[in-house]
Amino acid sequence: MADGFAASRSILEETDWRSFENWDDIAKGWPPLDSAVRLRGLASDNLPLVEAGLWHLMHDLVTEHPNVHPATAPAVRYVAALLTEPLPDVVLRSSSDSRLLPLRAHLLAWLAAALRSANDASVRHFVELAGFSPIEDPDSPWHAVRQVRPQALDAVGPFFYDPDPIVRKSALAVAVILVQDAGLEGHRERVAAAVRRFLTVCTSPIHKQWAVTALQQLDCN
């Protein structure tokens, strides 16, 4: 990584990614995930390394619904840092509809999924299923994810004005998730204003419908 990736590199180096490995799988002969190596690829100019890093992020680190993976919080911190840094100008296919999307759009989509996994609505759903709150334990991975929400909101804010409508919508989607939670609702009107601007200039009917729904969720019509 170049010096422009100092923040994300620091997170990779300070995190004990090996502690998140499933040692039962390794004992059965599964190879270790090597998260630090794979995630480092997201800042590479080598497209296969970027693809491998994105695959690892999307398929290995937030896969325990309705629980939260212990690696989710440091991964959120890492992705939030990457979004403030000079990422390679590459496009990759979406796994959902095969569209070619900028790397930033993929990272923002992952960030939305990761943050939604520990939001207030998910906490309530967990309580309905398990009969107790997942945030009762102060050492719960849920707490760690929720503590980095302000950092995530700071990271996505500049993309509210991105020239690419896909990136702009993806950033707003993250923010809409965040400001519906207690503790960040003070930012709700700012996010709603950005969604309104997006609604007035976007040309895609699908994006327009998303913006209308988002404003309804924010109760800021």
Secondary structure, DSSP 4 states (H G I P E B T S, - for coil): --GGGHHHHHHHHHS-GGGGS-HHHHHTTPPP--HHHHHHGGG-S-HHHHHHHHHHHHHHSS--TTS--TTHHHHHHHHHHHTTS-----EEE-TTT--EEEHHHHHHHHHHHHHHTTSHHHHHHHHHHHSS-TTSSTT-HHHHHHHTHHHHHHHHGGGGG-SSHHHHHHHHHHHHHHHTSTTTGGGHHHHHHHHHHHHHH---HHHHHHHHHHHHHHT--
